[in-house]
Amino acid sequence: MSIAFTSQPAAPRDLRLDFFRGLAMFAIYIGHVPMNAWSDFMPGRFGFADAAEVFVFCSGIASALAFGRSYDQHGFSIGTARVAYRCWQVYWAHIGIFFVALAAMMMVDKWLGAGADYVIGLNLARFVNDLSTNLPGLLTLTYVPNMFDILPMYLVLLAMIPVVIALSKLGPVYVFSAMVLSWTAANLNWIELSAEPWSDREWFFNPFAWQLVFFTGFAFARGWLPVPPVNRRLMTIAAVVVLLTIPLAYWPLVRNVDVLKAAAKALSPLTDKTHASALRYVHFLCVAYLAYALAGDRGANLRGRFVAICQLVGQQALATFMVGLLLSLLSGVALNLIGRNFATYALVNLSGCAILLATAYVVAWFKNVQGRKAVRAVSIPTANVAQHLPQTAPPLSRPLVQPVE
């Protein structure tokens, strides 16, 4: 039995991609707020996989749609150049948000007269006290502080795209074998990246493991993997898997039931987040299938104001992620100042989500304005151009524009 492995033109992305990415942005923000009671009610608390898998999987789909057409239409060099430019953007986004967050915590400490409590609480005091060692580490990604680990992982995943595209020219077995081998090596701790110059701590998100999630989405978008049919049998299997994980994943329940605590500990090598371990991957695939089935054909069942809000946030995922990271730190400060109760949790979390929405709106507006300017710049009528050309011109020995090979 042979498997056709053709590179199909990227299909236009539909409602589901941006909706679920937007949901992930809200969940990541809420989950990053320190000691946030709302985080116990996020969907990720009820299973092994969480919003990180959603973000990475959807980013794989978005990357296939964004870069796949460049590879198909313009060749390997142009496609790789576009990927490299995106890597450049993500790299400086990571560096920029780190320094903004560090400055914000320093200002909070100064404003509250708290010494360096918040800088220390974010585990950044050592960075400040030894810049000669840690600043080069930050710039070379050998120093990846806590809470600043998603963008470096995403950067490495993007950098793997040219390799996967090259392997795809050889056939499916090479791509999927490389994915499985990389994931296996990472889970065996054969491939690790240093997160601190002064310790043996590794990156919290090992990109050589998480590429399995990313390139699964990439492969679906490119047509390398067949989309599973929607039927009752598959939905039942997926629902059973998701339900069975709840007692083993929901920590308010697990920590109070000895049997569940022992079972969760025994399964921990298979649910490890750092290495996107096997049960996390299976659990996520089941959740993703249910979401795909319930959303309807091309998101036909996704309607309403909340869906539109999530879509807008998901369309500007990088900007909203960066703002959400900073907001989560400031939200923790706010909760420390005003106390933690039902009303203050609602105030802080809803205000943060509103700021994420405002960020997405503003970024989308700027992109729209820039897009209109670009269209106007290249849409000068030929009649107007002719008015500015000289009436006579010397003969040309060769054409002004050479044909492109």
C-alpha positions as CSV (number, residue, x, y, z in Angstrom):
1,M,0.0,0.0,0.0
2,S,1.5,3.3,-1.1
3,I,0.8,6.7,0.4
4,A,0.7,9.8,-1.8
5,F,2.6,12.6,-0.3
6,T,2.0,15.7,-2.4
7,S,2.4,19.3,-1.2
8,Q,-1.0,20.8,-1.6
9,P,-1.6,24.5,-1.8
10,A,-2.4,25.9,1.6
11,A,-6.1,26.3,2.2
12,P,-7.4,29.6,3.6
13,R,-7.6,29.4,7.3
14,D,-11.1,29.2,8.8
15,L,-12.8,30.4,11.9
16,R,-11.6,27.5,14.1
17,L,-7.9,28.4,14.0
18,D,-8.3,31.9,15.3
19,F,-11.0,31.0,17.7
20,F,-9.0,28.3,19.5
21,R,-5.9,30.3,19.5
22,G,-7.8,33.2,21.1
23,L,-9.1,30.8,23.8
24,A,-5.6,29.7,24.4
25,M,-4.4,33.3,24.8
26,F,-7.1,34.0,27.5
27,A,-6.3,30.7,29.3
28,I,-2.5,31.3,29.2
29,Y,-3.0,34.8,30.7
30,I,-5.3,33.5,33.5
31,G,-3.0,30.5,34.2
32,H,0.1,32.8,34.5
33,V,-1.5,35.1,37.1
34,P,0.2,34.0,40.4
35,M,-2.1,32.3,42.9
36,N,-5.1,32.9,40.7
37,A,-8.2,31.0,41.8
38,W,-9.7,31.2,38.3
39,S,-6.8,29.0,37.0
40,D,-8.4,26.0,38.8
41,F,-11.3,26.2,36.5
42,M,-9.5,26.5,33.2
43,P,-10.0,23.4,30.9
44,G,-6.3,22.5,31.1
45,R,-6.7,21.8,34.8
46,F,-9.1,18.9,34.0
47,G,-6.7,16.9,31.8
48,F,-3.1,16.3,31.0
49,A,-2.8,18.7,28.1
50,D,-3.6,22.4,28.5
51,A,-3.6,25.7,26.6
52,A,0.1,25.3,25.7
53,E,-0.7,22.3,23.4
54,V,-3.5,24.4,21.8
55,F,-1.2,27.3,21.2
56,V,1.6,25.1,19.7
57,F,-0.8,22.9,17.6
58,C,-2.6,25.9,16.2
59,S,0.7,27.7,15.5
60,G,1.8,24.6,13.5
61,I,-1.4,25.0,11.4
62,A,-0.9,28.7,11.0
63,S,2.8,28.2,10.1
64,A,1.8,25.8,7.4
65,L,-0.7,28.2,6.0
66,A,1.6,31.2,6.2
67,F,4.8,29.6,4.9
68,G,3.7,26.6,3.0
69,R,2.5,28.7,0.0
70,S,5.8,30.5,-0.1
71,Y,7.6,27.2,-0.4
72,D,5.2,26.0,-3.0
73,Q,5.1,29.1,-5.2
74,H,8.5,30.7,-4.7
75,G,10.8,27.8,-3.8
76,F,12.9,26.7,-0.9
77,S,15.1,29.8,-0.6
78,I,12.2,32.3,-0.5
79,G,10.2,30.1,1.9
80,T,13.2,29.8,4.2
81,A,13.8,33.5,4.1
82,R,10.3,34.1,5.3
83,V,10.7,31.6,8.1
84,A,14.0,33.3,9.1
85,Y,12.3,36.7,9.2
86,R,9.6,35.3,11.5
87,C,12.3,33.8,13.7
88,W,13.9,37.2,13.9
89,Q,10.6,38.8,15.0
90,V,9.9,36.2,17.6
91,Y,13.5,36.4,19.0
92,W,13.3,40.2,19.5
93,A,9.8,39.8,20.9
94,H,11.2,37.5,23.5
95,I,14.1,39.8,24.4
96,G,11.8,42.9,24.4
97,I,9.1,41.4,26.7
98,F,11.8,40.1,29.1
99,F,13.2,43.6,29.6
100,V,9.8,45.3,29.8
101,A,8.7,42.8,32.5
102,L,12.0,43.2,34.4
103,A,11.6,47.0,34.3
104,A,8.0,46.7,35.4
105,M,8.9,44.6,38.4
106,M,11.7,46.9,39.4
107,M,9.3,49.9,39.2
108,V,6.8,48.0,41.4
109,D,9.5,47.2,44.0
110,K,10.5,50.9,44.0
111,W,6.9,52.1,44.2
112,L,6.0,49.8,47.0
113,G,9.3,50.2,48.8
114,A,9.5,46.4,48.9
115,G,13.2,46.2,48.3
116,A,13.5,43.7,45.4
117,D,10.7,41.3,46.5
118,Y,9.0,41.1,43.1
119,V,12.3,40.9,41.2
120,I,13.4,38.1,43.5
121,G,9.9,36.5,43.3
122,L,10.3,36.3,39.5
123,N,13.7,34.7,40.0
124,L,15.4,37.6,38.2
125,A,17.7,38.9,41.0
126,R,20.6,36.7,39.9
127,F,20.3,38.1,36.4
128,V,20.5,41.7,37.7
129,N,23.4,40.9,40.0
130,D,25.5,39.2,37.3
131,L,24.8,40.9,34.0
132,S,28.3,40.0,32.6
133,T,27.3,36.3,32.6
134,N,23.5,36.4,32.2
135,L,23.0,39.1,29.6
136,P,25.0,37.1,27.0
137,G,23.0,34.0,28.2
138,L,19.8,35.8,27.6
139,L,20.8,36.9,24.1
140,T,22.0,33.4,23.2
141,L,19.0,31.7,24.8
142,T,21.1,29.8,27.2
143,Y,19.4,31.8,30.0
144,V,15.6,31.3,29.7
145,P,13.9,32.5,32.9
146,N,10.7,31.0,34.3
147,M,7.5,32.3,32.5
148,F,9.6,33.4,29.5
149,D,10.0,30.0,28.0
150,I,7.2,29.7,25.4
151,L,8.6,32.1,22.8
152,P,12.1,30.5,22.8
153,M,10.5,27.1,22.2
154,Y,8.3,28.6,19.4
155,L,11.4,30.1,17.9
156,V,13.2,26.7,17.6
157,L,10.0,25.1,16.2
158,L,9.9,27.7,13.5
159,A,13.6,27.1,12.7
160,M,12.8,23.4,12.1
161,I,10.3,24.2,9.3
162,P,13.0,24.3,6.5
163,V,14.3,20.9,7.6
164,V,10.8,19.4,7.6
165,I,10.0,20.9,4.2
166,A,13.3,19.4,2.8
167,L,12.5,16.0,4.3
168,S,9.0,16.2,2.8
169,K,10.5,16.1,-0.7
170,L,11.9,12.7,0.1
171,G,8.7,11.2,1.2
172,P,6.4,10.8,4.3
173,V,8.5,8.2,6.1
174,Y,11.4,10.7,6.5
175,V,9.2,13.4,8.0
176,F,7.3,11.3,10.4
177,S,10.4,9.3,11.3
178,A,12.3,12.5,12.2
179,M,9.4,13.7,14.3
180,V,9.2,10.5,16.3
181,L,13.0,10.1,16.7
182,S,13.3,13.7,17.9
183,W,10.5,13.3,20.3
184,T,11.9,10.0,21.6
185,A,15.4,11.4,22.1
186,A,14.0,14.3,24.0
187,N,11.9,12.0,26.3
188,L,15.0,9.9,26.9
189,N,16.7,13.1,28.0
190,W,19.3,12.8,25.2
191,I,18.6,16.3,23.9
192,E,18.3,19.1,26.5
193,L,18.9,22.9,26.3
194,S,20.4,24.8,29.2
195,A,18.1,27.4,30.8
196,E,20.5,28.8,33.4
197,P,24.3,29.5,33.2
198,W,24.7,28.8,36.9
199,S,22.7,25.5,37.2
200,D,21.8,22.4,35.3
201,R,18.1,23.5,34.9
202,E,16.9,22.8,31.3
203,W,14.3,24.6,29.2
204,F,10.9,24.0,30.6
205,F,9.5,23.4,27.1
206,N,11.9,21.1,25.2
207,P,11.3,22.0,21.6
208,F,12.7,18.7,20.3
209,A,9.7,17.1,22.1
210,W,7.1,19.8,21.4
211,Q,7.8,19.6,17.7
212,L,5.6,16.6,17.7
213,V,2.6,18.7,18.6
214,F,3.6,21.6,16.3
215,F,4.3,19.4,13.2
216,T,1.2,17.4,13.7
217,G,-0.8,20.6,13.1
218,F,1.6,21.5,10.3
219,A,1.1,18.1,8.7
220,F,-2.7,18.4,8.8
221,A,-2.7,21.8,7.3
222,R,-0.3,20.7,4.5
223,G,-2.5,17.7,3.7
224,W,0.2,15.2,4.8
225,L,-2.1,13.7,7.3
226,P,-5.7,12.8,6.5
227,V,-8.3,14.7,8.5
228,P,-10.2,12.1,10.6
229,P,-13.9,11.7,9.8
230,V,-16.5,12.9,12.2
231,N,-18.6,10.0,13.5
232,R,-20.1,8.8,16.7
233,R,-17.6,6.0,17.3
234,L,-14.5,8.2,17.2
235,M,-16.3,10.9,19.3
236,T,-17.2,8.3,21.9
237,I,-13.6,7.0,22.1
238,A,-12.2,10.6,22.4
239,A,-14.8,11.5,25.1
240,V,-14.1,8.5,27.2
241,V,-10.3,9.2,27.1
242,V,-10.9,12.8,28.1
243,L,-13.3,11.9,30.9
244,L,-11.0,9.2,32.3
245,T,-8.1,11.7,32.7
246,I,-10.1,14.1,34.9
247,P,-9.7,12.2,38.2
248,L,-5.9,11.8,37.4
249,A,-5.3,15.4,36.4
250,Y,-7.5,17.7,38.5
251,W,-5.1,18.5,41.4
252,P,-7.7,19.8,43.9
253,L,-9.1,16.2,43.7
254,V,-5.9,14.3,43.2
255,R,-4.1,15.8,46.3
256,N,-7.0,14.8,48.6
257,V,-7.4,11.2,47.4
258,D,-4.5,8.9,48.1
259,V,-5.3,6.3,45.4
260,L,-5.5,9.1,42.7
261,K,-2.4,10.7,44.1
262,A,-0.5,7.4,43.8
263,A,-1.8,6.8,40.3
264,A,-0.9,10.3,39.1
265,K,2.6,9.9,40.5
266,A,3.0,6.5,38.7
267,L,1.9,8.1,35.4
268,S,3.9,11.2,35.8
269,P,6.7,10.1,33.3
270,L,3.9,9.8,30.7
271,T,2.3,13.2,31.5
272,D,5.5,15.3,31.8
273,K,4.9,18.7,30.3
274,T,8.5,19.5,29.6
275,H,8.7,16.7,27.1
276,A,5.2,16.7,25.7
277,S,4.9,13.1,27.0
278,A,2.8,10.3,25.5
279,L,-0.4,10.7,27.6
280,R,-0.4,14.4,27.2
281,Y,-0.1,14.0,23.4
282,V,-2.9,11.4,23.3
283,H,-5.1,13.4,25.6
284,F,-4.6,16.5,23.4
285,L,-5.4,14.7,20.2
286,C,-8.7,13.5,21.7
287,V,-9.6,17.0,22.9
288,A,-8.7,18.5,19.5
289,Y,-10.8,15.9,17.7
290,L,-13.8,16.7,19.9
291,A,-13.3,20.4,19.4
292,Y,-13.0,19.9,15.6
293,A,-16.2,17.8,15.5
294,L,-18.2,20.1,17.7
295,A,-17.1,23.2,15.8
296,G,-18.7,21.9,12.6
297,D,-17.6,22.1,9.0
298,R,-15.2,25.0,8.8
299,G,-16.5,26.3,12.1
300,A,-20.1,26.5,11.1
301,N,-21.2,26.1,14.7
302,L,-19.0,28.9,16.0
303,R,-21.2,31.9,16.2
304,G,-21.8,34.8,18.5
305,R,-20.0,37.7,20.2
306,F,-17.7,35.6,22.3
307,V,-16.6,33.7,19.3
308,A,-15.8,36.9,17.5
309,I,-13.8,38.2,20.5
310,C,-11.7,35.0,20.6
311,Q,-11.1,35.2,16.8
312,L,-9.8,38.7,17.0
313,V,-7.5,37.8,19.9
314,G,-6.3,34.7,18.1
315,Q,-5.5,36.6,14.9
316,Q,-3.0,38.7,16.8
317,A,-1.6,35.8,18.9
318,L,2.0,37.1,19.3
319,A,1.0,40.6,20.4
320,T,-1.7,39.3,22.8
321,F,0.6,36.7,24.2
322,M,3.3,39.3,25.0
323,V,0.8,41.7,26.6
324,G,-0.8,38.8,28.5
325,L,2.6,37.8,29.9
326,L,3.2,41.3,31.3
327,L,-0.4,41.6,32.4
328,S,-0.2,38.4,34.4
329,L,2.6,39.7,36.5
330,L,0.9,43.0,37.1
331,S,-2.3,41.2,37.9
332,G,-0.5,39.3,40.6
333,V,0.7,42.6,42.0
334,A,-2.8,44.0,41.9
335,L,-4.2,40.9,43.8
336,N,-1.6,41.3,46.4
337,L,-2.6,44.9,47.0
338,I,-6.4,44.6,46.9
339,G,-6.7,41.1,48.4
340,R,-8.1,37.9,47.0
341,N,-11.8,37.2,47.1
342,F,-14.5,36.5,44.6
343,A,-14.9,40.2,43.5
344,T,-11.2,41.0,43.2
345,Y,-10.5,37.8,41.2
346,A,-13.4,38.8,38.8
347,L,-12.2,42.4,38.5
348,V,-8.5,41.5,37.8
349,N,-9.2,38.6,35.4
350,L,-11.9,40.3,33.4
351,S,-9.9,43.5,33.2
352,G,-6.9,41.6,31.9
353,C,-9.0,39.8,29.3
354,A,-10.5,43.2,28.2
355,I,-6.9,44.6,27.8
356,L,-6.0,41.5,25.7
357,L,-9.0,42.3,23.5
358,A,-8.1,45.9,23.2
359,T,-4.6,45.0,22.3
360,A,-5.8,42.7,19.5
361,Y,-8.1,45.4,18.2
362,V,-5.4,48.1,18.1
363,V,-2.8,45.8,16.4
364,A,-5.4,44.7,13.9
365,W,-6.3,48.4,13.2
366,F,-2.6,49.3,12.6
367,K,-2.1,46.3,10.3
368,N,-5.2,47.3,8.4
369,V,-4.0,50.9,8.0
370,Q,-0.6,49.7,6.8
371,G,-2.2,47.3,4.4
372,R,-4.3,50.1,2.9
373,K,-1.2,52.3,2.5
374,A,0.7,49.4,0.8
375,V,-2.2,48.9,-1.7
376,R,-2.3,52.6,-2.5
377,A,1.4,52.7,-3.0
378,V,1.3,50.0,-5.7
379,S,-2.0,51.0,-7.3
380,I,-0.9,54.2,-9.2
381,P,-2.9,54.3,-12.5
382,T,-0.8,53.9,-15.5
383,A,-2.3,57.0,-17.0
384,N,-0.8,59.1,-14.2
385,V,2.5,57.4,-14.6
386,A,2.6,58.3,-18.3
387,Q,2.1,62.0,-17.5
388,H,5.4,62.1,-15.8
389,L,7.4,60.2,-18.5
390,P,9.5,62.2,-21.0
391,Q,7.9,62.5,-24.4
392,T,11.1,61.2,-26.0
393,A,13.7,58.9,-24.8
394,P,17.0,57.6,-26.1
395,P,16.9,54.1,-27.7
396,L,17.7,51.3,-25.3
397,S,20.3,48.7,-26.1
398,R,18.6,46.2,-23.7
399,P,15.3,46.1,-21.8
400,L,14.9,48.0,-18.5
401,V,13.5,44.9,-16.8
402,Q,15.1,41.5,-17.4
403,P,12.9,38.4,-17.3
404,V,13.0,36.4,-14.1
405,E,14.1,32.9,-14.5
